[in-house]
Amino acid sequence: MTSQKTELQKTRDEIDRLASNWRALLDIMPEMVALIGGDYVIQYMNPSAIVAFDDCCGKLCSKSLCNADNRCKTNCPVDFALSGKEQNGLDETRIGDVDVEYSYIPFQGYKGDKLVMMVMRDITERKLHEWELENFHNNIEEILQHKIKELKESEAIRNNLSREVNLLQKRLEYKEQADEMIGSSRKMTILRDTINQVADSDATILITGESGTGKELVANLLLSRSHRRDKPFLTVNCNTINDNLLESDLFGYEKGAFTGASARKKGKFEVVDGGTIFLDEIGDISPRMQASLLRVLQSGEVMRVGGTQPIHIDARIIAATNVDLAKAVQDGSFRLDLYYRLNIINIFIPPLRERKEDIVDLAIHFVRHYRQAFKKEIDFLPDTLINKLLLHEWPGNVRELENVIQRAVLMAKNSMITEQDMVFDANPCSNNVNNYLNTVYDRIGQDPLKEILAEFERDIIVNCLKKNVGNVQRAASDLKVGKTGLYDKMKRYNLSAKFLKNN
């Protein structure tokens, strides 16, 4: 009997030892381990599981674990393990705030009770990385889809434009001289022939035409074809300098001629002796300067300001103006004798609206120039845009066309100029007139008619005097009123011709 008790005790000790070893082994495992009985009560949790989920021993697993995942209702690990069904791979679930990867196996307790061992591994960090990677892929996909859409839209535009005639690509290889006048119209052909015919003479030349037509370019062409091309050449803009400064600038001055004249200085006519001088905006010079210039043209001599001896000069004169000098002569604002001296050879540059057949040549010339300046690979100018250019009236002439093309090349996003890139300049004069008239109309019913008309008349006189640089005689002629009558109105409205000339 004693021997049997001893053997039983040894067996119990061995079971306790094995159970203790199993517990120690499970306790040190980094994985989370839980033993669940057939009654779904949690019998044991190792320290890793307790840290993750708190101590749930003695509680139903459905209340502590499976309530976080509704799949347990139809895919219960305990039921599967006790029924002998094999597990295919590892399963994943979320318990509270922890994502786990788990496996299970039937387990027999030391008392012979049926248990299920669940071994879980924390994969929260891995799932976070997977989510971040998926989100990154989604963002990349979204970006790619956006870029693909942009490319498709660009391709659609290109396909539409490819059906049109590309005038630019056919002529990009053609090289033009930078100083050549662009255009193949009959008027430009006549203009080029005239330039070639008179350039090598010493005759005084008057270049006329609207602003923006290219008068300075014609002057440069005349110089380049002249036997004086290697001699001095100077340009003087006559409407940017007042009378006193213009006189001393052109003719020079002697020491002490005026305050600040500390030494003798040669004028531009002396500096270009043997060469050419280009007097731009000659129609804006004052009567006193007209007389001084006439003396140079008649005698070939200049008199320095403060000087007493004339100085002989040999300078070819090229003048330019956008003023109708013949009309100015009739109005009395420009000397007839000076007009004849200047107008020995007249070169008239037609406005762009009168030679629209040159617009294509000019547009392609400017595209070629600005694609190089802006380093843009522009090689497409569709004929629909050429038609828009041809329909425009071009009040600003070639200068306006250059501005439009320059802006279009700069704004072009691809290798083509589209309709969105080509924006025409608004006519500032028409906008100002419309805005002014709207302001006048708004005053009707608020101010007396006499007051409105008086202010309207004053504005007209001011603008006309500014246009004529304070020249009352010329302004009176434009307004079709007598000079004395205009002075009376200026006195009534407290207007000063001198002030308007300098502002």
Contacts in CASP RR format, 6 or more apart in sequence:
PFRMAT RR
TARGET T0000
AUTHOR 0000-0000-0000
METHOD contacts of the structure
MODEL  1
MTSQKTELQKTRDEIDRLASNWRALLDIMPEMVALIGGDYVIQYMNPSAI
VAFDDCCGKLCSKSLCNADNRCKTNCPVDFALSGKEQNGLDETRIGDVDV
EYSYIPFQGYKGDKLVMMVMRDITERKLHEWELENFHNNIEEILQHKIKE
LKESEAIRNNLSREVNLLQKRLEYKEQADEMIGSSRKMTILRDTINQVAD
SDATILITGESGTGKELVANLLLSRSHRRDKPFLTVNCNTINDNLLESDL
FGYEKGAFTGASARKKGKFEVVDGGTIFLDEIGDISPRMQASLLRVLQSG
EVMRVGGTQPIHIDARIIAATNVDLAKAVQDGSFRLDLYYRLNIINIFIP
PLRERKEDIVDLAIHFVRHYRQAFKKEIDFLPDTLINKLLLHEWPGNVRE
LENVIQRAVLMAKNSMITEQDMVFDANPCSNNVNNYLNTVYDRIGQDPLK
EILAEFERDIIVNCLKKNVGNVQRAASDLKVGKTGLYDKMKRYNLSAKFL
KNN
15 110 0 8 1.000
16 110 0 8 1.000
18 110 0 8 1.000
19 110 0 8 1.000
23 44 0 8 1.000
26 33 0 8 1.000
26 44 0 8 1.000
26 46 0 8 1.000
27 46 0 8 1.000
27 47 0 8 1.000
29 46 0 8 1.000
29 48 0 8 1.000
29 119 0 8 1.000
30 48 0 8 1.000
31 48 0 8 1.000
31 119 0 8 1.000
31 120 0 8 1.000
31 121 0 8 1.000
32 45 0 8 1.000
32 46 0 8 1.000
32 48 0 8 1.000
32 49 0 8 1.000
32 52 0 8 1.000
32 53 0 8 1.000
32 100 0 8 1.000
32 119 0 8 1.000
32 120 0 8 1.000
32 121 0 8 1.000
32 122 0 8 1.000
33 44 0 8 1.000
33 45 0 8 1.000
33 46 0 8 1.000
33 48 0 8 1.000
33 49 0 8 1.000
33 117 0 8 1.000
33 118 0 8 1.000
33 119 0 8 1.000
33 120 0 8 1.000
34 42 0 8 1.000
34 44 0 8 1.000
34 45 0 8 1.000
34 46 0 8 1.000
34 49 0 8 1.000
34 56 0 8 1.000
34 61 0 8 1.000
34 65 0 8 1.000
34 117 0 8 1.000
34 118 0 8 1.000
34 120 0 8 1.000
35 42 0 8 1.000
35 43 0 8 1.000
35 44 0 8 1.000
35 45 0 8 1.000
35 107 0 8 1.000
35 115 0 8 1.000
35 116 0 8 1.000
35 117 0 8 1.000
35 118 0 8 1.000
36 42 0 8 1.000
36 43 0 8 1.000
36 61 0 8 1.000
36 78 0 8 1.000
36 115 0 8 1.000
36 116 0 8 1.000
36 118 0 8 1.000
37 43 0 8 1.000
37 78 0 8 1.000
37 113 0 8 1.000
37 114 0 8 1.000
37 115 0 8 1.000
37 116 0 8 1.000
38 78 0 8 1.000
38 82 0 8 1.000
38 114 0 8 1.000
38 115 0 8 1.000
38 116 0 8 1.000
40 60 0 8 1.000
40 61 0 8 1.000
40 62 0 8 1.000
40 78 0 8 1.000
41 58 0 8 1.000
41 59 0 8 1.000
41 60 0 8 1.000
41 61 0 8 1.000
42 56 0 8 1.000
42 57 0 8 1.000
42 58 0 8 1.000
42 59 0 8 1.000
42 60 0 8 1.000
42 61 0 8 1.000
42 64 0 8 1.000
42 65 0 8 1.000
43 57 0 8 1.000
43 58 0 8 1.000
43 115 0 8 1.000
44 57 0 8 1.000
45 53 0 8 1.000
45 55 0 8 1.000
45 56 0 8 1.000
45 57 0 8 1.000
49 120 0 8 1.000
52 95 0 8 1.000
52 98 0 8 1.000
52 120 0 8 1.000
52 122 0 8 1.000
53 64 0 8 1.000
53 65 0 8 1.000
53 95 0 8 1.000
53 96 0 8 1.000
53 98 0 8 1.000
56 64 0 8 1.000
56 65 0 8 1.000
61 78 0 8 1.000
62 72 0 8 1.000
65 72 0 8 1.000
65 95 0 8 1.000
66 72 0 8 1.000
66 73 0 8 1.000
66 76 0 8 1.000
68 93 0 8 1.000
68 94 0 8 1.000
68 95 0 8 1.000
68 96 0 8 1.000
69 93 0 8 1.000
69 94 0 8 1.000
69 95 0 8 1.000
71 93 0 8 1.000
72 93 0 8 1.000
75 91 0 8 1.000
77 91 0 8 1.000
77 102 0 8 1.000
77 104 0 8 1.000
77 116 0 8 1.000
77 118 0 8 1.000
78 104 0 8 1.000
78 116 0 8 1.000
80 87 0 8 1.000
80 104 0 8 1.000
81 104 0 8 1.000
81 105 0 8 1.000
81 106 0 8 1.000
81 116 0 8 1.000
82 106 0 8 1.000
82 114 0 8 1.000
82 116 0 8 1.000
84 106 0 8 1.000
87 103 0 8 1.000
87 104 0 8 1.000
87 105 0 8 1.000
89 103 0 8 1.000
90 101 0 8 1.000
90 102 0 8 1.000
90 103 0 8 1.000
91 101 0 8 1.000
91 102 0 8 1.000
91 103 0 8 1.000
92 99 0 8 1.000
92 100 0 8 1.000
92 101 0 8 1.000
92 102 0 8 1.000
92 123 0 8 1.000
93 99 0 8 1.000
93 100 0 8 1.000
93 102 0 8 1.000
94 100 0 8 1.000
95 120 0 8 1.000
97 124 0 8 1.000
98 122 0 8 1.000
98 124 0 8 1.000
99 122 0 8 1.000
99 123 0 8 1.000
99 124 0 8 1.000
99 126 0 8 1.000
99 127 0 8 1.000
100 120 0 8 1.000
100 121 0 8 1.000
100 122 0 8 1.000
100 123 0 8 1.000
101 120 0 8 1.000
101 121 0 8 1.000
101 123 0 8 1.000
102 118 0 8 1.000
102 119 0 8 1.000
102 120 0 8 1.000
102 121 0 8 1.000
103 118 0 8 1.000
103 119 0 8 1.000
104 116 0 8 1.000
104 117 0 8 1.000
104 118 0 8 1.000
104 119 0 8 1.000
105 116 0 8 1.000
105 117 0 8 1.000
105 119 0 8 1.000
106 114 0 8 1.000
106 115 0 8 1.000
106 116 0 8 1.000
106 117 0 8 1.000
107 114 0 8 1.000
107 115 0 8 1.000
107 116 0 8 1.000
107 117 0 8 1.000
108 114 0 8 1.000
108 115 0 8 1.000
109 115 0 8 1.000
154 414 0 8 1.000
157 416 0 8 1.000
157 418 0 8 1.000
158 414 0 8 1.000
158 416 0 8 1.000
161 380 0 8 1.000
161 382 0 8 1.000
161 416 0 8 1.000
161 418 0 8 1.000
164 382 0 8 1.000
164 383 0 8 1.000
164 384 0 8 1.000
165 382 0 8 1.000
165 383 0 8 1.000
166 379 0 8 1.000
166 380 0 8 1.000
166 381 0 8 1.000
166 382 0 8 1.000
166 383 0 8 1.000
167 360 0 8 1.000
167 364 0 8 1.000
167 381 0 8 1.000
167 383 0 8 1.000
167 386 0 8 1.000
168 364 0 8 1.000
168 367 0 8 1.000
168 378 0 8 1.000
168 379 0 8 1.000
168 380 0 8 1.000
168 381 0 8 1.000
169 379 0 8 1.000
169 380 0 8 1.000
171 364 0 8 1.000
172 364 0 8 1.000
172 368 0 8 1.000
172 379 0 8 1.000
176 182 0 8 1.000
176 365 0 8 1.000
176 368 0 8 1.000
179 217 0 8 1.000
179 220 0 8 1.000
179 221 0 8 1.000
179 224 0 8 1.000
180 221 0 8 1.000
181 188 0 8 1.000
181 191 0 8 1.000
181 192 0 8 1.000
181 195 0 8 1.000
181 217 0 8 1.000
181 218 0 8 1.000
181 221 0 8 1.000
182 358 0 8 1.000
182 361 0 8 1.000
182 362 0 8 1.000
182 365 0 8 1.000
183 355 0 8 1.000
183 357 0 8 1.000
183 358 0 8 1.000
183 361 0 8 1.000
183 362 0 8 1.000
184 357 0 8 1.000
184 358 0 8 1.000
184 361 0 8 1.000
185 355 0 8 1.000
185 357 0 8 1.000
185 358 0 8 1.000
187 350 0 8 1.000
187 354 0 8 1.000
187 355 0 8 1.000
188 355 0 8 1.000
188 358 0 8 1.000
191 218 0 8 1.000
191 347 0 8 1.000
191 349 0 8 1.000
191 350 0 8 1.000
194 347 0 8 1.000
195 218 0 8 1.000
195 221 0 8 1.000
195 222 0 8 1.000
195 225 0 8 1.000
195 347 0 8 1.000
196 225 0 8 1.000
198 205 0 8 1.000
198 222 0 8 1.000
198 345 0 8 1.000
198 347 0 8 1.000
199 221 0 8 1.000
199 222 0 8 1.000
199 223 0 8 1.000
199 224 0 8 1.000
199 225 0 8 1.000
199 226 0 8 1.000
200 225 0 8 1.000
200 226 0 8 1.000
200 227 0 8 1.000
202 316 0 8 1.000
203 344 0 8 1.000
203 345 0 8 1.000
204 297 0 8 1.000
204 316 0 8 1.000
204 317 0 8 1.000
204 318 0 8 1.000
204 319 0 8 1.000
204 341 0 8 1.000
204 342 0 8 1.000
204 344 0 8 1.000
204 345 0 8 1.000
205 222 0 8 1.000
205 317 0 8 1.000
205 318 0 8 1.000
205 319 0 8 1.000
205 344 0 8 1.000
205 345 0 8 1.000
205 346 0 8 1.000
205 347 0 8 1.000
206 282 0 8 1.000
206 319 0 8 1.000
206 320 0 8 1.000
206 321 0 8 1.000
206 325 0 8 1.000
206 342 0 8 1.000
206 343 0 8 1.000
206 344 0 8 1.000
206 345 0 8 1.000
206 346 0 8 1.000
206 347 0 8 1.000
207 215 0 8 1.000
207 218 0 8 1.000
207 219 0 8 1.000
207 318 0 8 1.000
207 319 0 8 1.000
207 320 0 8 1.000
207 321 0 8 1.000
207 346 0 8 1.000
207 347 0 8 1.000
207 348 0 8 1.000
207 349 0 8 1.000
208 215 0 8 1.000
208 320 0 8 1.000
208 321 0 8 1.000
208 322 0 8 1.000
208 325 0 8 1.000
208 346 0 8 1.000
208 347 0 8 1.000
208 348 0 8 1.000
208 349 0 8 1.000
209 215 0 8 1.000
209 321 0 8 1.000
209 322 0 8 1.000
209 348 0 8 1.000
209 349 0 8 1.000
209 350 0 8 1.000
209 351 0 8 1.000
210 322 0 8 1.000
210 349 0 8 1.000
210 351 0 8 1.000
210 396 0 8 1.000
210 397 0 8 1.000
211 322 0 8 1.000
211 396 0 8 1.000
211 397 0 8 1.000
211 399 0 8 1.000
212 396 0 8 1.000
212 397 0 8 1.000
212 398 0 8 1.000
212 399 0 8 1.000
212 400 0 8 1.000
213 349 0 8 1.000
213 350 0 8 1.000
213 351 0 8 1.000
213 352 0 8 1.000
213 397 0 8 1.000
213 398 0 8 1.000
214 349 0 8 1.000
214 397 0 8 1.000
214 398 0 8 1.000
214 399 0 8 1.000
215 280 0 8 1.000
215 320 0 8 1.000
215 322 0 8 1.000
215 349 0 8 1.000
216 235 0 8 1.000
216 278 0 8 1.000
216 280 0 8 1.000
216 320 0 8 1.000
218 320 0 8 1.000
218 347 0 8 1.000
218 349 0 8 1.000
219 235 0 8 1.000
219 278 0 8 1.000
219 280 0 8 1.000
219 318 0 8 1.000
219 320 0 8 1.000
222 276 0 8 1.000
222 318 0 8 1.000
223 229 0 8 1.000
223 233 0 8 1.000
223 276 0 8 1.000
223 278 0 8 1.000
223 318 0 8 1.000
226 276 0 8 1.000
226 316 0 8 1.000
228 274 0 8 1.000
228 275 0 8 1.000
228 276 0 8 1.000
228 316 0 8 1.000
231 272 0 8 1.000
231 274 0 8 1.000
231 275 0 8 1.000
231 276 0 8 1.000
232 271 0 8 1.000
232 272 0 8 1.000
232 273 0 8 1.000
232 274 0 8 1.000
232 275 0 8 1.000
232 276 0 8 1.000
233 272 0 8 1.000
233 275 0 8 1.000
233 276 0 8 1.000
233 277 0 8 1.000
233 278 0 8 1.000
234 268 0 8 1.000
234 271 0 8 1.000
234 272 0 8 1.000
234 276 0 8 1.000
234 277 0 8 1.000
234 278 0 8 1.000
235 277 0 8 1.000
235 278 0 8 1.000
235 280 0 8 1.000
236 246 0 8 1.000
236 249 0 8 1.000
236 250 0 8 1.000
236 268 0 8 1.000
236 277 0 8 1.000
236 278 0 8 1.000
236 279 0 8 1.000
236 280 0 8 1.000
237 280 0 8 1.000
237 281 0 8 1.000
238 246 0 8 1.000
238 279 0 8 1.000
238 280 0 8 1.000
238 281 0 8 1.000
238 282 0 8 1.000
238 283 0 8 1.000
238 284 0 8 1.000
238 285 0 8 1.000
238 289 0 8 1.000
239 281 0 8 1.000
239 283 0 8 1.000
239 284 0 8 1.000
239 469 0 8 1.000
240 281 0 8 1.000
241 249 0 8 1.000
242 502 0 8 1.000
243 286 0 8 1.000
243 288 0 8 1.000
243 289 0 8 1.000
246 285 0 8 1.000
246 289 0 8 1.000
247 288 0 8 1.000
247 289 0 8 1.000
247 292 0 8 1.000
247 305 0 8 1.000
248 257 0 8 1.000
248 258 0 8 1.000
248 265 0 8 1.000
248 267 0 8 1.000
248 305 0 8 1.000
249 267 0 8 1.000
249 268 0 8 1.000
250 267 0 8 1.000
250 268 0 8 1.000
250 269 0 8 1.000
250 292 0 8 1.000
250 293 0 8 1.000
250 302 0 8 1.000
251 267 0 8 1.000
251 269 0 8 1.000
251 292 0 8 1.000
251 302 0 8 1.000
251 303 0 8 1.000
251 304 0 8 1.000
251 305 0 8 1.000
252 265 0 8 1.000
252 266 0 8 1.000
252 267 0 8 1.000
252 270 0 8 1.000
252 302 0 8 1.000
252 304 0 8 1.000
252 305 0 8 1.000
253 261 0 8 1.000
253 264 0 8 1.000
253 265 0 8 1.000
253 267 0 8 1.000
253 304 0 8 1.000
253 305 0 8 1.000
253 306 0 8 1.000
253 307 0 8 1.000
254 261 0 8 1.000
254 264 0 8 1.000
254 304 0 8 1.000
254 305 0 8 1.000
254 306 0 8 1.000
254 307 0 8 1.000
255 261 0 8 1.000
255 262 0 8 1.000
255 263 0 8 1.000
255 264 0 8 1.000
256 262 0 8 1.000
256 306 0 8 1.000
257 304 0 8 1.000
257 305 0 8 1.000
257 306 0 8 1.000
257 307 0 8 1.000
258 305 0 8 1.000
261 305 0 8 1.000
264 304 0 8 1.000
267 302 0 8 1.000
267 304 0 8 1.000
268 277 0 8 1.000
269 277 0 8 1.000
269 296 0 8 1.000
269 302 0 8 1.000
269 313 0 8 1.000
269 315 0 8 1.000
270 302 0 8 1.000
270 311 0 8 1.000
270 313 0 8 1.000
272 313 0 8 1.000
272 315 0 8 1.000
273 313 0 8 1.000
273 314 0 8 1.000
273 315 0 8 1.000
274 313 0 8 1.000
274 314 0 8 1.000
274 315 0 8 1.000
274 316 0 8 1.000
275 314 0 8 1.000
275 315 0 8 1.000
275 316 0 8 1.000
276 315 0 8 1.000
276 316 0 8 1.000
276 317 0 8 1.000
276 318 0 8 1.000
277 315 0 8 1.000
277 316 0 8 1.000
277 317 0 8 1.000
277 318 0 8 1.000
278 318 0 8 1.000
278 319 0 8 1.000
278 320 0 8 1.000
279 293 0 8 1.000
279 317 0 8 1.000
279 318 0 8 1.000
279 319 0 8 1.000
279 320 0 8 1.000
280 319 0 8 1.000
280 320 0 8 1.000
280 321 0 8 1.000
281 320 0 8 1.000
281 321 0 8 1.000
281 322 0 8 1.000
282 319 0 8 1.000
282 320 0 8 1.000
282 321 0 8 1.000
282 342 0 8 1.000
283 321 0 8 1.000
283 323 0 8 1.000
283 325 0 8 1.000
283 328 0 8 1.000
283 334 0 8 1.000
284 321 0 8 1.000
284 323 0 8 1.000
284 469 0 8 1.000
285 293 0 8 1.000
286 471 0 8 1.000
287 335 0 8 1.000
290 334 0 8 1.000
290 335 0 8 1.000
290 338 0 8 1.000
291 335 0 8 1.000
292 303 0 8 1.000
293 338 0 8 1.000
294 335 0 8 1.000
294 337 0 8 1.000
294 338 0 8 1.000
294 341 0 8 1.000
295 301 0 8 1.000
295 302 0 8 1.000
295 303 0 8 1.000
296 302 0 8 1.000
296 313 0 8 1.000
296 317 0 8 1.000
297 317 0 8 1.000
297 338 0 8 1.000
297 341 0 8 1.000
297 342 0 8 1.000
298 341 0 8 1.000
299 310 0 8 1.000
300 312 0 8 1.000
300 313 0 8 1.000
300 314 0 8 1.000
301 310 0 8 1.000
301 311 0 8 1.000
301 312 0 8 1.000
301 313 0 8 1.000
302 310 0 8 1.000
302 311 0 8 1.000
302 313 0 8 1.000
303 309 0 8 1.000
303 310 0 8 1.000
303 311 0 8 1.000
304 311 0 8 1.000
317 342 0 8 1.000
319 342 0 8 1.000
323 334 0 8 1.000
325 334 0 8 1.000
325 339 0 8 1.000
325 342 0 8 1.000
325 343 0 8 1.000
326 339 0 8 1.000
328 334 0 8 1.000
328 474 0 8 1.000
329 335 0 8 1.000
329 336 0 8 1.000
329 339 0 8 1.000
330 477 0 8 1.000
331 473 0 8 1.000
331 474 0 8 1.000
331 477 0 8 1.000
331 478 0 8 1.000
332 473 0 8 1.000
332 474 0 8 1.000
332 477 0 8 1.000
333 468 0 8 1.000
333 471 0 8 1.000
333 473 0 8 1.000
333 474 0 8 1.000
333 477 0 8 1.000
351 394 0 8 1.000
351 397 0 8 1.000
352 358 0 8 1.000
352 359 0 8 1.000
352 362 0 8 1.000
352 394 0 8 1.000
352 396 0 8 1.000
352 397 0 8 1.000
352 398 0 8 1.000
352 400 0 8 1.000
352 401 0 8 1.000
353 393 0 8 1.000
353 394 0 8 1.000
356 390 0 8 1.000
359 386 0 8 1.000
359 389 0 8 1.000
359 390 0 8 1.000
359 394 0 8 1.000
359 401 0 8 1.000
360 386 0 8 1.000
360 389 0 8 1.000
360 390 0 8 1.000
362 398 0 8 1.000
362 401 0 8 1.000
362 402 0 8 1.000
363 381 0 8 1.000
363 386 0 8 1.000
363 389 0 8 1.000
363 401 0 8 1.000
363 405 0 8 1.000
364 381 0 8 1.000
366 401 0 8 1.000
366 402 0 8 1.000
366 405 0 8 1.000
366 406 0 8 1.000
366 409 0 8 1.000
367 378 0 8 1.000
367 381 0 8 1.000
367 405 0 8 1.000
367 409 0 8 1.000
367 417 0 8 1.000
370 376 0 8 1.000
370 405 0 8 1.000
370 406 0 8 1.000
370 409 0 8 1.000
370 410 0 8 1.000
371 377 0 8 1.000
371 378 0 8 1.000
371 409 0 8 1.000
374 409 0 8 1.000
374 410 0 8 1.000
376 409 0 8 1.000
376 410 0 8 1.000
376 412 0 8 1.000
377 415 0 8 1.000
378 409 0 8 1.000
378 412 0 8 1.000
378 415 0 8 1.000
378 416 0 8 1.000
378 417 0 8 1.000
379 415 0 8 1.000
379 416 0 8 1.000
380 415 0 8 1.000
380 416 0 8 1.000
380 417 0 8 1.000
381 416 0 8 1.000
381 417 0 8 1.000
382 416 0 8 1.000
382 417 0 8 1.000
384 419 0 8 1.000
385 417 0 8 1.000
385 418 0 8 1.000
385 419 0 8 1.000
385 422 0 8 1.000
388 419 0 8 1.000
388 422 0 8 1.000
389 401 0 8 1.000
389 404 0 8 1.000
392 424 0 8 1.000
394 400 0 8 1.000
394 401 0 8 1.000
395 427 0 8 1.000
395 429 0 8 1.000
396 425 0 8 1.000
400 425 0 8 1.000
403 425 0 8 1.000
404 422 0 8 1.000
404 423 0 8 1.000
404 424 0 8 1.000
404 425 0 8 1.000
407 421 0 8 1.000
407 422 0 8 1.000
407 423 0 8 1.000
408 417 0 8 1.000
408 421 0 8 1.000
408 422 0 8 1.000
408 423 0 8 1.000
409 417 0 8 1.000
411 420 0 8 1.000
411 421 0 8 1.000
412 418 0 8 1.000
412 421 0 8 1.000
413 421 0 8 1.000
436 459 0 8 1.000
440 452 0 8 1.000
440 456 0 8 1.000
443 452 0 8 1.000
444 452 0 8 1.000
454 493 0 8 1.000
457 489 0 8 1.000
457 493 0 8 1.000
458 493 0 8 1.000
458 495 0 8 1.000
460 479 0 8 1.000
461 475 0 8 1.000
461 479 0 8 1.000
461 486 0 8 1.000
461 489 0 8 1.000
461 490 0 8 1.000
461 493 0 8 1.000
461 495 0 8 1.000
462 495 0 8 1.000
462 500 0 8 1.000
464 475 0 8 1.000
464 478 0 8 1.000
464 479 0 8 1.000
465 471 0 8 1.000
465 472 0 8 1.000
465 475 0 8 1.000
465 490 0 8 1.000
465 495 0 8 1.000
465 497 0 8 1.000
465 500 0 8 1.000
465 501 0 8 1.000
466 500 0 8 1.000
466 503 0 8 1.000
467 475 0 8 1.000
467 478 0 8 1.000
468 474 0 8 1.000
468 475 0 8 1.000
468 478 0 8 1.000
469 501 0 8 1.000
470 497 0 8 1.000
470 498 0 8 1.000
470 500 0 8 1.000
470 501 0 8 1.000
471 497 0 8 1.000
471 501 0 8 1.000
472 483 0 8 1.000
472 486 0 8 1.000
472 487 0 8 1.000
472 490 0 8 1.000
472 497 0 8 1.000
473 483 0 8 1.000
475 486 0 8 1.000
476 482 0 8 1.000
476 483 0 8 1.000
476 485 0 8 1.000
476 486 0 8 1.000
479 486 0 8 1.000
481 489 0 8 1.000
489 495 0 8 1.000
490 496 0 8 1.000
490 497 0 8 1.000
END
